[in-house]
């Protein structure tokens, strides 16, 4: 089994600590977990907290490489 990199985002808010672990393939699930925490009225984790951490998840998500168009050398420009 190949080792996978684990991403970590964390928030310390008052006496509570929120730590989320996810790999590159589970970014959508990490964002869903942030939303579940924000929707829980028993937690101090707010929708603002979810938005900020969700942005960090999106920034850390690897993007597919862009293919660059290179004209063929045997065609006139």
mmJSON file of the N, C-alpha and C atoms, coordinates in Angstrom:
{"data_MODEL":{"atom_site":{
"group_PDB":["ATOM","ATOM","ATOM","ATOM","ATOM","ATOM","ATOM","ATOM","ATOM","ATOM","ATOM","ATOM","ATOM","ATOM","ATOM","ATOM","ATOM","ATOM","ATOM","ATOM","ATOM","ATOM","ATOM","ATOM","ATOM","ATOM","ATOM","ATOM","ATOM","ATOM","ATOM","ATOM","ATOM","ATOM","ATOM","ATOM","ATOM","ATOM","ATOM","ATOM","ATOM","ATOM","ATOM","ATOM","ATOM","ATOM","ATOM","ATOM","ATOM","ATOM","ATOM","ATOM","ATOM","ATOM","ATOM","ATOM","ATOM","ATOM","ATOM","ATOM","ATOM","ATOM","ATOM","ATOM","ATOM","ATOM","ATOM","ATOM","ATOM","ATOM","ATOM","ATOM","ATOM","ATOM","ATOM","ATOM","ATOM","ATOM","ATOM","ATOM","ATOM","ATOM","ATOM","ATOM","ATOM","ATOM","ATOM","ATOM","ATOM","ATOM","ATOM","ATOM","ATOM","ATOM","ATOM","ATOM","ATOM","ATOM","ATOM","ATOM","ATOM","ATOM","ATOM","ATOM","ATOM","ATOM","ATOM","ATOM","ATOM","ATOM","ATOM","ATOM","ATOM","ATOM","ATOM","ATOM","ATOM","ATOM","ATOM","ATOM","ATOM","ATOM","ATOM","ATOM","ATOM","ATOM","ATOM","ATOM","ATOM","ATOM","ATOM","ATOM","ATOM","ATOM","ATOM","ATOM","ATOM","ATOM","ATOM","ATOM","ATOM","ATOM","ATOM","ATOM","ATOM","ATOM","ATOM","ATOM","ATOM","ATOM","ATOM","ATOM","ATOM","ATOM","ATOM","ATOM","ATOM","ATOM","ATOM","ATOM","ATOM","ATOM","ATOM","ATOM","ATOM","ATOM","ATOM","ATOM","ATOM","ATOM","ATOM","ATOM","ATOM","ATOM","ATOM","ATOM","ATOM","ATOM","ATOM","ATOM","ATOM","ATOM","ATOM","ATOM","ATOM","ATOM","ATOM","ATOM","ATOM","ATOM","ATOM","ATOM","ATOM","ATOM","ATOM","ATOM","ATOM","ATOM","ATOM","ATOM","ATOM","ATOM","ATOM","ATOM","ATOM","ATOM","ATOM","ATOM","ATOM","ATOM","ATOM","ATOM","ATOM","ATOM","ATOM","ATOM","ATOM","ATOM","ATOM","ATOM","ATOM","ATOM","ATOM","ATOM","ATOM","ATOM","ATOM","ATOM","ATOM","ATOM","ATOM"],
"id":[1,2,3,4,5,6,7,8,9,10,11,12,13,14,15,16,17,18,19,20,21,22,23,24,25,26,27,28,29,30,31,32,33,34,35,36,37,38,39,40,41,42,43,44,45,46,47,48,49,50,51,52,53,54,55,56,57,58,59,60,61,62,63,64,65,66,67,68,69,70,71,72,73,74,75,76,77,78,79,80,81,82,83,84,85,86,87,88,89,90,91,92,93,94,95,96,97,98,99,100,101,102,103,104,105,106,107,108,109,110,111,112,113,114,115,116,117,118,119,120,121,122,123,124,125,126,127,128,129,130,131,132,133,134,135,136,137,138,139,140,141,142,143,144,145,146,147,148,149,150,151,152,153,154,155,156,157,158,159,160,161,162,163,164,165,166,167,168,169,170,171,172,173,174,175,176,177,178,179,180,181,182,183,184,185,186,187,188,189,190,191,192,193,194,195,196,197,198,199,200,201,202,203,204,205,206,207,208,209,210,211,212,213,214,215,216,217,218,219,220,221,222,223,224,225,226,227,228,229,230,231],
"type_symbol":["N","C","C","N","C","C","N","C","C","N","C","C","N","C","C","N","C","C","N","C","C","N","C","C","N","C","C","N","C","C","N","C","C","N","C","C","N","C","C","N","C","C","N","C","C","N","C","C","N","C","C","N","C","C","N","C","C","N","C","C","N","C","C","N","C","C","N","C","C","N","C","C","N","C","C","N","C","C","N","C","C","N","C","C","N","C","C","N","C","C","N","C","C","N","C","C","N","C","C","N","C","C","N","C","C","N","C","C","N","C","C","N","C","C","N","C","C","N","C","C","N","C","C","N","C","C","N","C","C","N","C","C","N","C","C","N","C","C","N","C","C","N","C","C","N","C","C","N","C","C","N","C","C","N","C","C","N","C","C","N","C","C","N","C","C","N","C","C","N","C","C","N","C","C","N","C","C","N","C","C","N","C","C","N","C","C","N","C","C","N","C","C","N","C","C","N","C","C","N","C","C","N","C","C","N","C","C","N","C","C","N","C","C","N","C","C","N","C","C","N","C","C","N","C","C","N","C","C","N","C","C"],
"label_atom_id":["N","CA","C","N","CA","C","N","CA","C","N","CA","C","N","CA","C","N","CA","C","N","CA","C","N","CA","C","N","CA","C","N","CA","C","N","CA","C","N","CA","C","N","CA","C","N","CA","C","N","CA","C","N","CA","C","N","CA","C","N","CA","C","N","CA","C","N","CA","C","N","CA","C","N","CA","C","N","CA","C","N","CA","C","N","CA","C","N","CA","C","N","CA","C","N","CA","C","N","CA","C","N","CA","C","N","CA","C","N","CA","C","N","CA","C","N","CA","C","N","CA","C","N","CA","C","N","CA","C","N","CA","C","N","CA","C","N","CA","C","N","CA","C","N","CA","C","N","CA","C","N","CA","C","N","CA","C","N","CA","C","N","CA","C","N","CA","C","N","CA","C","N","CA","C","N","CA","C","N","CA","C","N","CA","C","N","CA","C","N","CA","C","N","CA","C","N","CA","C","N","CA","C","N","CA","C","N","CA","C","N","CA","C","N","CA","C","N","CA","C","N","CA","C","N","CA","C","N","CA","C","N","CA","C","N","CA","C","N","CA","C","N","CA","C","N","CA","C","N","CA","C","N","CA","C","N","CA","C","N","CA","C","N","CA","C","N","CA","C"],
"label_alt_id":[null,null,null,null,null,null,null,null,null,null,null,null,null,null,null,null,null,null,null,null,null,null,null,null,null,null,null,null,null,null,null,null,null,null,null,null,null,null,null,null,null,null,null,null,null,null,null,null,null,null,null,null,null,null,null,null,null,null,null,null,null,null,null,null,null,null,null,null,null,null,null,null,null,null,null,null,null,null,null,null,null,null,null,null,null,null,null,null,null,null,null,null,null,null,null,null,null,null,null,null,null,null,null,null,null,null,null,null,null,null,null,null,null,null,null,null,null,null,null,null,null,null,null,null,null,null,null,null,null,null,null,null,null,null,null,null,null,null,null,null,null,null,null,null,null,null,null,null,null,null,null,null,null,null,null,null,null,null,null,null,null,null,null,null,null,null,null,null,null,null,null,null,null,null,null,null,null,null,null,null,null,null,null,null,null,null,null,null,null,null,null,null,null,null,null,null,null,null,null,null,null,null,null,null,null,null,null,null,null,null,null,null,null,null,null,null,null,null,null,null,null,null,null,null,null,null,null,null,null,null,null],
"label_comp_id":["UNK","UNK","UNK","UNK","UNK","UNK","UNK","UNK","UNK","UNK","UNK","UNK","UNK","UNK","UNK","UNK","UNK","UNK","UNK","UNK","UNK","UNK","UNK","UNK","UNK","UNK","UNK","UNK","UNK","UNK","UNK","UNK","UNK","UNK","UNK","UNK","UNK","UNK","UNK","UNK","UNK","UNK","UNK","UNK","UNK","UNK","UNK","UNK","UNK","UNK","UNK","UNK","UNK","UNK","UNK","UNK","UNK","UNK","UNK","UNK","UNK","UNK","UNK","UNK","UNK","UNK","UNK","UNK","UNK","UNK","UNK","UNK","UNK","UNK","UNK","UNK","UNK","UNK","UNK","UNK","UNK","UNK","UNK","UNK","UNK","UNK","UNK","UNK","UNK","UNK","UNK","UNK","UNK","UNK","UNK","UNK","UNK","UNK","UNK","UNK","UNK","UNK","UNK","UNK","UNK","UNK","UNK","UNK","UNK","UNK","UNK","UNK","UNK","UNK","UNK","UNK","UNK","UNK","UNK","UNK","UNK","UNK","UNK","UNK","UNK","UNK","UNK","UNK","UNK","UNK","UNK","UNK","UNK","UNK","UNK","UNK","UNK","UNK","UNK","UNK","UNK","UNK","UNK","UNK","UNK","UNK","UNK","UNK","UNK","UNK","UNK","UNK","UNK","UNK","UNK","UNK","UNK","UNK","UNK","UNK","UNK","UNK","UNK","UNK","UNK","UNK","UNK","UNK","UNK","UNK","UNK","UNK","UNK","UNK","UNK","UNK","UNK","UNK","UNK","UNK","UNK","UNK","UNK","UNK","UNK","UNK","UNK","UNK","UNK","UNK","UNK","UNK","UNK","UNK","UNK","UNK","UNK","UNK","UNK","UNK","UNK","UNK","UNK","UNK","UNK","UNK","UNK","UNK","UNK","UNK","UNK","UNK","UNK","UNK","UNK","UNK","UNK","UNK","UNK","UNK","UNK","UNK","UNK","UNK","UNK","UNK","UNK","UNK","UNK","UNK","UNK"],
"label_asym_id":["A","A","A","A","A","A","A","A","A","A","A","A","A","A","A","A","A","A","A","A","A","A","A","A","A","A","A","A","A","A","A","A","A","A","A","A","A","A","A","A","A","A","A","A","A","A","A","A","A","A","A","A","A","A","A","A","A","A","A","A","A","A","A","A","A","A","A","A","A","A","A","A","A","A","A","A","A","A","A","A","A","A","A","A","A","A","A","A","A","A","A","A","A","A","A","A","A","A","A","A","A","A","A","A","A","A","A","A","A","A","A","A","A","A","A","A","A","A","A","A","A","A","A","A","A","A","A","A","A","A","A","A","A","A","A","A","A","A","A","A","A","A","A","A","A","A","A","A","A","A","A","A","A","A","A","A","A","A","A","A","A","A","A","A","A","A","A","A","A","A","A","A","A","A","A","A","A","A","A","A","A","A","A","A","A","A","A","A","A","A","A","A","A","A","A","A","A","A","A","A","A","A","A","A","A","A","A","A","A","A","A","A","A","A","A","A","A","A","A","A","A","A","A","A","A","A","A","A","A","A","A"],
"label_entity_id":["1","1","1","1","1","1","1","1","1","1","1","1","1","1","1","1","1","1","1","1","1","1","1","1","1","1","1","1","1","1","1","1","1","1","1","1","1","1","1","1","1","1","1","1","1","1","1","1","1","1","1","1","1","1","1","1","1","1","1","1","1","1","1","1","1","1","1","1","1","1","1","1","1","1","1","1","1","1","1","1","1","1","1","1","1","1","1","1","1","1","1","1","1","1","1","1","1","1","1","1","1","1","1","1","1","1","1","1","1","1","1","1","1","1","1","1","1","1","1","1","1","1","1","1","1","1","1","1","1","1","1","1","1","1","1","1","1","1","1","1","1","1","1","1","1","1","1","1","1","1","1","1","1","1","1","1","1","1","1","1","1","1","1","1","1","1","1","1","1","1","1","1","1","1","1","1","1","1","1","1","1","1","1","1","1","1","1","1","1","1","1","1","1","1","1","1","1","1","1","1","1","1","1","1","1","1","1","1","1","1","1","1","1","1","1","1","1","1","1","1","1","1","1","1","1","1","1","1","1","1","1"],
"label_seq_id":[1,1,1,2,2,2,3,3,3,4,4,4,5,5,5,6,6,6,7,7,7,8,8,8,9,9,9,10,10,10,11,11,11,12,12,12,13,13,13,14,14,14,15,15,15,16,16,16,17,17,17,18,18,18,19,19,19,20,20,20,21,21,21,22,22,22,23,23,23,24,24,24,25,25,25,26,26,26,27,27,27,28,28,28,29,29,29,30,30,30,31,31,31,32,32,32,33,33,33,34,34,34,35,35,35,36,36,36,37,37,37,38,38,38,39,39,39,40,40,40,41,41,41,42,42,42,43,43,43,44,44,44,45,45,45,46,46,46,47,47,47,48,48,48,49,49,49,50,50,50,51,51,51,52,52,52,53,53,53,54,54,54,55,55,55,56,56,56,57,57,57,58,58,58,59,59,59,60,60,60,61,61,61,62,62,62,63,63,63,64,64,64,65,65,65,66,66,66,67,67,67,68,68,68,69,69,69,70,70,70,71,71,71,72,72,72,73,73,73,74,74,74,75,75,75,76,76,76,77,77,77],
"pdbx_PDB_ins_code":[null,null,null,null,null,null,null,null,null,null,null,null,null,null,null,null,null,null,null,null,null,null,null,null,null,null,null,null,null,null,null,null,null,null,null,null,null,null,null,null,null,null,null,null,null,null,null,null,null,null,null,null,null,null,null,null,null,null,null,null,null,null,null,null,null,null,null,null,null,null,null,null,null,null,null,null,null,null,null,null,null,null,null,null,null,null,null,null,null,null,null,null,null,null,null,null,null,null,null,null,null,null,null,null,null,null,null,null,null,null,null,null,null,null,null,null,null,null,null,null,null,null,null,null,null,null,null,null,null,null,null,null,null,null,null,null,null,null,null,null,null,null,null,null,null,null,null,null,null,null,null,null,null,null,null,null,null,null,null,null,null,null,null,null,null,null,null,null,null,null,null,null,null,null,null,null,null,null,null,null,null,null,null,null,null,null,null,null,null,null,null,null,null,null,null,null,null,null,null,null,null,null,null,null,null,null,null,null,null,null,null,null,null,null,null,null,null,null,null,null,null,null,null,null,null,null,null,null,null,null,null],
"Cartn_x":[0.841,0.0,0.888,0.633,1.44,1.03,2.0,1.723,1.116,0.126,-0.497,-0.194,-0.055,0.128,-1.193,-1.106,-2.288,-2.192,-3.269,-3.365,-4.036,-3.632,-4.183,-4.574,-5.796,-6.201,-6.732,-6.484,-6.88,-7.341,-8.202,-8.697,-8.78,-8.206,-8.353,-9.262,-10.377,-11.38,-11.816,-11.382,-11.667,-10.977,-11.721,-11.165,-11.329,-11.868,-12.103,-11.029,-10.726,-9.77,-10.452,-10.413,-10.976,-9.828,-9.635,-8.549,-9.161,-8.891,-9.424,-8.257,-8.306,-7.291,-7.954,-7.297,-7.856,-6.73,-6.966,-5.983,-6.488,-5.674,-6.022,-7.294,-7.612,-8.803,-10.084,-9.964,-11.16,-11.405,-11.026,-11.24,-12.72,-13.546,-14.986,-15.576,-15.147,-15.642,-15.177,-13.977,-13.483,-14.348,-14.71,-15.564,-16.954,-17.465,-18.754,-18.679,-17.564,-17.392,-17.371,-16.744,-16.738,-18.169,-18.96,-20.354,-21.164,-20.946,-21.662,-21.33,-20.067,-19.671,-20.308,-20.341,-20.924,-22.43,-23.083,-24.53,-24.898,-23.925,-24.184,-24.25,-25.436,-25.56,-24.863,-24.462,-23.776,-22.288,-21.79,-20.375,-20.213,-19.057,-18.765,-18.242,-18.097,-17.608,-18.687,-18.339,-19.332,-19.221,-20.201,-20.151,-18.956,-18.601,-17.408,-16.168,-16.065,-14.937,-14.901,-16.068,-16.152,-15.714,-16.107,-15.732,-14.221,-13.635,-12.191,-11.403,-11.777,-11.06,-11.349,-12.572,-12.908,-12.061,-11.799,-10.927,-9.514,-9.042,-7.709,-7.672,-8.753,-8.824,-8.751,-9.522,-9.529,-8.16,-7.48,-6.159,-5.142,-5.303,-4.37,-4.696,-5.842,-6.242,-5.363,-4.714,-3.888,-4.748,-4.281,-5.009,-4.414,-5.273,-4.719,-3.827,-2.805,-1.911,-2.644,-2.383,-2.955,-2.111,-2.795,-2.09,-1.96,-0.775,-0.528,-0.567,-1.219,-1.304,0.034,0.592,1.828,1.538,1.639,1.35,2.374,1.914,2.817,3.816,5.043,6.107,5.945,5.255,5.148,3.953,3.198,2.085,2.493,2.071,2.349,1.561,2.152,1.526,0.372],
"Cartn_y":[-1.177,0.0,1.244,2.134,3.347,4.358,5.083,6.126,7.331,7.936,9.132,10.305,11.469,12.677,13.045,13.481,13.912,15.418,16.11,17.552,17.797,18.864,19.21,20.677,20.95,22.33,22.319,23.384,23.419,24.816,24.851,26.109,25.951,26.908,26.956,28.135,27.836,28.874,28.746,29.692,29.586,28.348,27.529,26.299,25.107,25.328,24.23,24.211,23.005,22.82,21.992,22.488,21.77,21.406,20.127,19.651,18.733,19.026,18.247,17.653,16.367,15.649,15.118,15.285,14.798,14.611,13.754,13.601,14.344,14.38,15.157,14.657,13.382,12.828,13.111,13.569,13.766,15.229,16.138,17.569,17.903,17.313,17.582,17.115,15.957,15.449,16.328,16.882,17.784,19.04,19.58,20.775,20.447,19.259,18.839,18.719,18.221,18.106,19.494,20.452,21.826,22.351,22.088,22.547,21.87,20.57,19.869,20.479,20.801,21.417,22.805,23.574,24.919,24.849,23.815,23.676,23.165,22.723,22.176,23.32,23.603,24.735,24.508,23.281,22.996,23.341,23.666,23.999,25.493,26.009,27.426,27.626,26.554,26.59,27.25,28.379,29.171,28.945,29.512,29.437,30.244,31.303,32.06,31.173,30.443,29.523,28.498,27.96,26.972,27.582,28.827,29.487,29.705,30.169,30.425,29.124,28.09,26.818,26.146,26.304,25.753,26.375,27.66,28.327,27.751,27.457,26.854,25.461,24.701,23.379,23.536,24.483,24.691,25.154,26.003,26.485,25.359,24.378,23.268,22.139,22.228,21.181,21.237,20.124,20.144,20.348,21.198,21.47,20.632,20.188,19.455,20.388,19.826,20.64,21.131,22.372,22.927,22.491,22.127,21.809,23.086,23.328,24.536,24.202,25.037,24.833,25.233,24.329,24.613,24.291,25.305,25.035,24.082,23.298,22.373,23.149,22.683,23.38,23.28,22.251,22.078,22.827,23.559,24.347,25.81,26.465,27.908,28.635,29.667,30.412,31.229],
"Cartn_z":[0.0,0.0,0.0,-0.934,-1.052,0.007,0.505,1.5,0.794,1.442,0.902,1.815,1.217,2.011,2.669,3.897,4.642,4.839,4.492,4.697,6.041,6.71,8.016,8.005,8.432,8.726,10.153,10.869,12.273,12.655,13.664,14.212,15.725,16.442,17.894,18.173,18.835,19.089,20.544,21.354,22.776,23.333,24.039,24.586,23.662,22.474,21.53,20.455,20.021,18.922,17.85,16.632,15.496,14.572,14.343,13.494,12.441,11.185,10.076,9.293,9.074,8.3,7.035,5.9,4.638,3.644,2.663,1.592,0.355,-0.685,-1.87,-2.553,-2.392,-3.039,-2.249,-1.021,-0.195,0.173,-0.694,-0.426,-0.318,-1.193,-1.129,0.196,0.663,1.945,3.101,2.998,4.045,4.112,2.97,2.932,3.482,3.171,3.727,5.252,5.77,7.22,7.862,7.206,7.717,7.815,6.791,6.787,7.892,8.115,9.189,10.554,10.752,12.026,12.18,11.095,11.158,11.429,10.948,11.125,12.517,13.294,14.623,15.637,16.174,17.109,18.448,18.728,19.994,19.938,18.753,18.599,18.38,18.735,18.474,17.05,16.302,14.919,14.054,13.437,12.695,11.194,10.483,9.023,8.497,9.187,8.801,8.93,10.037,10.225,9.089,8.738,7.654,6.332,6.089,4.829,4.749,5.845,5.855,5.673,6.436,6.32,4.978,4.483,3.163,2.07,2.189,1.214,1.275,2.466,2.607,1.97,2.135,1.507,-0.013,-0.543,-2.001,-2.51,-1.748,-2.164,-2.175,-1.292,-1.21,-2.172,-2.849,-3.78,-5.018,-5.369,-6.572,-7.815,-8.679,-9.924,-11.048,-11.96,-13.105,-13.928,-14.49,-15.319,-16.551,-16.886,-18.107,-19.291,-20.342,-21.577,-22.375,-22.854,-23.615,-25.098,-25.873,-27.31,-27.931,-28.686,-29.427,-30.882,-31.744,-33.157,-33.758,-34.707,-35.37,-36.212,-36.227,-36.949,-38.445,-38.947,-40.395,-40.984,-40.156,-40.669,-40.785,-41.839,-41.914,-40.823,-40.286,-39.169,-39.61],
"occupancy":[1.0,1.0,1.0,1.0,1.0,1.0,1.0,1.0,1.0,1.0,1.0,1.0,1.0,1.0,1.0,1.0,1.0,1.0,1.0,1.0,1.0,1.0,1.0,1.0,1.0,1.0,1.0,1.0,1.0,1.0,1.0,1.0,1.0,1.0,1.0,1.0,1.0,1.0,1.0,1.0,1.0,1.0,1.0,1.0,1.0,1.0,1.0,1.0,1.0,1.0,1.0,1.0,1.0,1.0,1.0,1.0,1.0,1.0,1.0,1.0,1.0,1.0,1.0,1.0,1.0,1.0,1.0,1.0,1.0,1.0,1.0,1.0,1.0,1.0,1.0,1.0,1.0,1.0,1.0,1.0,1.0,1.0,1.0,1.0,1.0,1.0,1.0,1.0,1.0,1.0,1.0,1.0,1.0,1.0,1.0,1.0,1.0,1.0,1.0,1.0,1.0,1.0,1.0,1.0,1.0,1.0,1.0,1.0,1.0,1.0,1.0,1.0,1.0,1.0,1.0,1.0,1.0,1.0,1.0,1.0,1.0,1.0,1.0,1.0,1.0,1.0,1.0,1.0,1.0,1.0,1.0,1.0,1.0,1.0,1.0,1.0,1.0,1.0,1.0,1.0,1.0,1.0,1.0,1.0,1.0,1.0,1.0,1.0,1.0,1.0,1.0,1.0,1.0,1.0,1.0,1.0,1.0,1.0,1.0,1.0,1.0,1.0,1.0,1.0,1.0,1.0,1.0,1.0,1.0,1.0,1.0,1.0,1.0,1.0,1.0,1.0,1.0,1.0,1.0,1.0,1.0,1.0,1.0,1.0,1.0,1.0,1.0,1.0,1.0,1.0,1.0,1.0,1.0,1.0,1.0,1.0,1.0,1.0,1.0,1.0,1.0,1.0,1.0,1.0,1.0,1.0,1.0,1.0,1.0,1.0,1.0,1.0,1.0,1.0,1.0,1.0,1.0,1.0,1.0,1.0,1.0,1.0,1.0,1.0,1.0,1.0,1.0,1.0,1.0,1.0,1.0],
"B_iso_or_equiv":[0.0,0.0,0.0,0.0,0.0,0.0,0.0,0.0,0.0,0.0,0.0,0.0,0.0,0.0,0.0,0.0,0.0,0.0,0.0,0.0,0.0,0.0,0.0,0.0,0.0,0.0,0.0,0.0,0.0,0.0,0.0,0.0,0.0,0.0,0.0,0.0,0.0,0.0,0.0,0.0,0.0,0.0,0.0,0.0,0.0,0.0,0.0,0.0,0.0,0.0,0.0,0.0,0.0,0.0,0.0,0.0,0.0,0.0,0.0,0.0,0.0,0.0,0.0,0.0,0.0,0.0,0.0,0.0,0.0,0.0,0.0,0.0,0.0,0.0,0.0,0.0,0.0,0.0,0.0,0.0,0.0,0.0,0.0,0.0,0.0,0.0,0.0,0.0,0.0,0.0,0.0,0.0,0.0,0.0,0.0,0.0,0.0,0.0,0.0,0.0,0.0,0.0,0.0,0.0,0.0,0.0,0.0,0.0,0.0,0.0,0.0,0.0,0.0,0.0,0.0,0.0,0.0,0.0,0.0,0.0,0.0,0.0,0.0,0.0,0.0,0.0,0.0,0.0,0.0,0.0,0.0,0.0,0.0,0.0,0.0,0.0,0.0,0.0,0.0,0.0,0.0,0.0,0.0,0.0,0.0,0.0,0.0,0.0,0.0,0.0,0.0,0.0,0.0,0.0,0.0,0.0,0.0,0.0,0.0,0.0,0.0,0.0,0.0,0.0,0.0,0.0,0.0,0.0,0.0,0.0,0.0,0.0,0.0,0.0,0.0,0.0,0.0,0.0,0.0,0.0,0.0,0.0,0.0,0.0,0.0,0.0,0.0,0.0,0.0,0.0,0.0,0.0,0.0,0.0,0.0,0.0,0.0,0.0,0.0,0.0,0.0,0.0,0.0,0.0,0.0,0.0,0.0,0.0,0.0,0.0,0.0,0.0,0.0,0.0,0.0,0.0,0.0,0.0,0.0,0.0,0.0,0.0,0.0,0.0,0.0,0.0,0.0,0.0,0.0,0.0,0.0],
"pdbx_formal_charge":[null,null,null,null,null,null,null,null,null,null,null,null,null,null,null,null,null,null,null,null,null,null,null,null,null,null,null,null,null,null,null,null,null,null,null,null,null,null,null,null,null,null,null,null,null,null,null,null,null,null,null,null,null,null,null,null,null,null,null,null,null,null,null,null,null,null,null,null,null,null,null,null,null,null,null,null,null,null,null,null,null,null,null,null,null,null,null,null,null,null,null,null,null,null,null,null,null,null,null,null,null,null,null,null,null,null,null,null,null,null,null,null,null,null,null,null,null,null,null,null,null,null,null,null,null,null,null,null,null,null,null,null,null,null,null,null,null,null,null,null,null,null,null,null,null,null,null,null,null,null,null,null,null,null,null,null,null,null,null,null,null,null,null,null,null,null,null,null,null,null,null,null,null,null,null,null,null,null,null,null,null,null,null,null,null,null,null,null,null,null,null,null,null,null,null,null,null,null,null,null,null,null,null,null,null,null,null,null,null,null,null,null,null,null,null,null,null,null,null,null,null,null,null,null,null,null,null,null,null,null,null],
"auth_seq_id":[1,1,1,2,2,2,3,3,3,4,4,4,5,5,5,6,6,6,7,7,7,8,8,8,9,9,9,10,10,10,11,11,11,12,12,12,13,13,13,14,14,14,15,15,15,16,16,16,17,17,17,18,18,18,19,19,19,20,20,20,21,21,21,22,22,22,23,23,23,24,24,24,25,25,25,26,26,26,27,27,27,28,28,28,29,29,29,30,30,30,31,31,31,32,32,32,33,33,33,34,34,34,35,35,35,36,36,36,37,37,37,38,38,38,39,39,39,40,40,40,41,41,41,42,42,42,43,43,43,44,44,44,45,45,45,46,46,46,47,47,47,48,48,48,49,49,49,50,50,50,51,51,51,52,52,52,53,53,53,54,54,54,55,55,55,56,56,56,57,57,57,58,58,58,59,59,59,60,60,60,61,61,61,62,62,62,63,63,63,64,64,64,65,65,65,66,66,66,67,67,67,68,68,68,69,69,69,70,70,70,71,71,71,72,72,72,73,73,73,74,74,74,75,75,75,76,76,76,77,77,77],
"auth_comp_id":["UNK","UNK","UNK","UNK","UNK","UNK","UNK","UNK","UNK","UNK","UNK","UNK","UNK","UNK","UNK","UNK","UNK","UNK","UNK","UNK","UNK","UNK","UNK","UNK","UNK","UNK","UNK","UNK","UNK","UNK","UNK","UNK","UNK","UNK","UNK","UNK","UNK","UNK","UNK","UNK","UNK","UNK","UNK","UNK","UNK","UNK","UNK","UNK","UNK","UNK","UNK","UNK","UNK","UNK","UNK","UNK","UNK","UNK","UNK","UNK","UNK","UNK","UNK","UNK","UNK","UNK","UNK","UNK","UNK","UNK","UNK","UNK","UNK","UNK","UNK","UNK","UNK","UNK","UNK","UNK","UNK","UNK","UNK","UNK","UNK","UNK","UNK","UNK","UNK","UNK","UNK","UNK","UNK","UNK","UNK","UNK","UNK","UNK","UNK","UNK","UNK","UNK","UNK","UNK","UNK","UNK","UNK","UNK","UNK","UNK","UNK","UNK","UNK","UNK","UNK","UNK","UNK","UNK","UNK","UNK","UNK","UNK","UNK","UNK","UNK","UNK","UNK","UNK","UNK","UNK","UNK","UNK","UNK","UNK","UNK","UNK","UNK","UNK","UNK","UNK","UNK","UNK","UNK","UNK","UNK","UNK","UNK","UNK","UNK","UNK","UNK","UNK","UNK","UNK","UNK","UNK","UNK","UNK","UNK","UNK","UNK","UNK","UNK","UNK","UNK","UNK","UNK","UNK","UNK","UNK","UNK","UNK","UNK","UNK","UNK","UNK","UNK","UNK","UNK","UNK","UNK","UNK","UNK","UNK","UNK","UNK","UNK","UNK","UNK","UNK","UNK","UNK","UNK","UNK","UNK","UNK","UNK","UNK","UNK","UNK","UNK","UNK","UNK","UNK","UNK","UNK","UNK","UNK","UNK","UNK","UNK","UNK","UNK","UNK","UNK","UNK","UNK","UNK","UNK","UNK","UNK","UNK","UNK","UNK","UNK","UNK","UNK","UNK","UNK","UNK","UNK"],
"auth_asym_id":["A","A","A","A","A","A","A","A","A","A","A","A","A","A","A","A","A","A","A","A","A","A","A","A","A","A","A","A","A","A","A","A","A","A","A","A","A","A","A","A","A","A","A","A","A","A","A","A","A","A","A","A","A","A","A","A","A","A","A","A","A","A","A","A","A","A","A","A","A","A","A","A","A","A","A","A","A","A","A","A","A","A","A","A","A","A","A","A","A","A","A","A","A","A","A","A","A","A","A","A","A","A","A","A","A","A","A","A","A","A","A","A","A","A","A","A","A","A","A","A","A","A","A","A","A","A","A","A","A","A","A","A","A","A","A","A","A","A","A","A","A","A","A","A","A","A","A","A","A","A","A","A","A","A","A","A","A","A","A","A","A","A","A","A","A","A","A","A","A","A","A","A","A","A","A","A","A","A","A","A","A","A","A","A","A","A","A","A","A","A","A","A","A","A","A","A","A","A","A","A","A","A","A","A","A","A","A","A","A","A","A","A","A","A","A","A","A","A","A","A","A","A","A","A","A","A","A","A","A","A","A"],
"auth_atom_id":["N","CA","C","N","CA","C","N","CA","C","N","CA","C","N","CA","C","N","CA","C","N","CA","C","N","CA","C","N","CA","C","N","CA","C","N","CA","C","N","CA","C","N","CA","C","N","CA","C","N","CA","C","N","CA","C","N","CA","C","N","CA","C","N","CA","C","N","CA","C","N","CA","C","N","CA","C","N","CA","C","N","CA","C","N","CA","C","N","CA","C","N","CA","C","N","CA","C","N","CA","C","N","CA","C","N","CA","C","N","CA","C","N","CA","C","N","CA","C","N","CA","C","N","CA","C","N","CA","C","N","CA","C","N","CA","C","N","CA","C","N","CA","C","N","CA","C","N","CA","C","N","CA","C","N","CA","C","N","CA","C","N","CA","C","N","CA","C","N","CA","C","N","CA","C","N","CA","C","N","CA","C","N","CA","C","N","CA","C","N","CA","C","N","CA","C","N","CA","C","N","CA","C","N","CA","C","N","CA","C","N","CA","C","N","CA","C","N","CA","C","N","CA","C","N","CA","C","N","CA","C","N","CA","C","N","CA","C","N","CA","C","N","CA","C","N","CA","C","N","CA","C","N","CA","C","N","CA","C","N","CA","C","N","CA","C","N","CA","C"],
"pdbx_PDB_model_num":[1,1,1,1,1,1,1,1,1,1,1,1,1,1,1,1,1,1,1,1,1,1,1,1,1,1,1,1,1,1,1,1,1,1,1,1,1,1,1,1,1,1,1,1,1,1,1,1,1,1,1,1,1,1,1,1,1,1,1,1,1,1,1,1,1,1,1,1,1,1,1,1,1,1,1,1,1,1,1,1,1,1,1,1,1,1,1,1,1,1,1,1,1,1,1,1,1,1,1,1,1,1,1,1,1,1,1,1,1,1,1,1,1,1,1,1,1,1,1,1,1,1,1,1,1,1,1,1,1,1,1,1,1,1,1,1,1,1,1,1,1,1,1,1,1,1,1,1,1,1,1,1,1,1,1,1,1,1,1,1,1,1,1,1,1,1,1,1,1,1,1,1,1,1,1,1,1,1,1,1,1,1,1,1,1,1,1,1,1,1,1,1,1,1,1,1,1,1,1,1,1,1,1,1,1,1,1,1,1,1,1,1,1,1,1,1,1,1,1,1,1,1,1,1,1,1,1,1,1,1,1]
}}}
